[in-house]
Amino acid sequence: MRIVVTILAVLVGLVVLVFVCGMLIPANHVASCSIHLDHPQDQVWLTVSDFEHYASWAPEVTGTKRLPDENGHAVWQLEGKWAMPMALDLVETPRQMVTRIADSKLPFGGTWTWDLSPENGGTRVVITERGVIRSPIFRLMSRFIFGYTATMDAYLNALAKHFGESVKPGPPPGNA
């Protein structure tokens, strides 16, 4: 019985330690990553701004559904592993789109700013996440295990694959 109590005490202590360490990490963060594609900006824009067909290229998105507008902004429900409503807060064709997680009840939230610009005959794609992680445990895991750019890297890799390219996402030029 004493061993069981000791094991439970250690497990509770670990959870408390993870929680306290997570509380020491700021809830808000900003992270960016980018790729260069050998395709024209207009073509890349048509793909990243077409929420109706996100499932054709976006990782783990199995479908989308148009929801009612929120404060004049289009809202799309992403379906699949990362099911969540996404509001299009800003659309400046063909160079910038700001999407926002439109559900404040989720344990995370924030925006992704997609910036597209012509570069070397192709397109530079930069995603900047301005995120908030409400759960201290998930905050610690995001900071030290997953990394803040893991999901953005997955999207950029999938976008490149959609265009038949293989790239390695990295920091935007000038941020290396």
Secondary structure in CASP SS format (residue, H / E / C, confidence):
PFRMAT SS
TARGET T0000
AUTHOR 0000-0000-0000
METHOD secondary structure of the structure
MODEL  1
M C 1.00
R H 1.00
I H 1.00
V H 1.00
V H 1.00
T H 1.00
I H 1.00
L H 1.00
A H 1.00
V H 1.00
L H 1.00
V H 1.00
G H 1.00
L H 1.00
V H 1.00
V H 1.00
L H 1.00
V H 1.00
F H 1.00
V H 1.00
C H 1.00
G H 1.00
M H 1.00
L C 1.00
I C 1.00
P C 1.00
A C 1.00
N E 1.00
H E 1.00
V E 1.00
A E 1.00
S E 1.00
C E 1.00
S E 1.00
I E 1.00
H E 1.00
L E 1.00
D C 1.00
H C 1.00
P C 1.00
Q H 1.00
D H 1.00
Q H 1.00
V H 1.00
W H 1.00
L H 1.00
T H 1.00
V H 1.00
S C 1.00
D C 1.00
F H 1.00
E H 1.00
H H 1.00
Y H 1.00
A H 1.00
S H 1.00
W C 1.00
A C 1.00
P C 1.00
E C 1.00
V E 1.00
T E 1.00
G E 1.00
T E 1.00
K E 1.00
R E 1.00
L E 1.00
P E 1.00
D E 1.00
E E 1.00
N C 1.00
G C 1.00
H E 1.00
A E 1.00
V E 1.00
W E 1.00
Q E 1.00
L E 1.00
E E 1.00
G E 1.00
K C 1.00
W C 1.00
A C 1.00
M E 1.00
P E 1.00
M E 1.00
A E 1.00
L E 1.00
D E 1.00
L E 1.00
V E 1.00
E E 1.00
T C 1.00
P C 1.00
R C 1.00
Q E 1.00
M E 1.00
V E 1.00
T E 1.00
R E 1.00
I E 1.00
A C 1.00
D C 1.00
S C 1.00
K C 1.00
L C 1.00
P C 1.00
F E 1.00
G E 1.00
G E 1.00
T E 1.00
W E 1.00
T E 1.00
W E 1.00
D E 1.00
L E 1.00
S E 1.00
P E 1.00
E E 1.00
N C 1.00
G C 1.00
G E 1.00
T E 1.00
R E 1.00
V E 1.00
V E 1.00
I E 1.00
T E 1.00
E E 1.00
R E 1.00
G E 1.00
V E 1.00
I E 1.00
R C 1.00
S C 1.00
P H 1.00
I H 1.00
F H 1.00
R H 1.00
L H 1.00
M H 1.00
S H 1.00
R H 1.00
F H 1.00
I H 1.00
F H 1.00
G C 1.00
Y C 1.00
T C 1.00
A H 1.00
T H 1.00
M H 1.00
D H 1.00
A H 1.00
Y H 1.00
L H 1.00
N H 1.00
A H 1.00
L H 1.00
A H 1.00
K H 1.00
H H 1.00
F C 1.00
G C 1.00
E C 1.00
S C 1.00
V C 1.00
K C 1.00
P C 1.00
G E 1.00
P C 1.00
P C 1.00
P C 1.00
G C 1.00
N C 1.00
A C 1.00
END
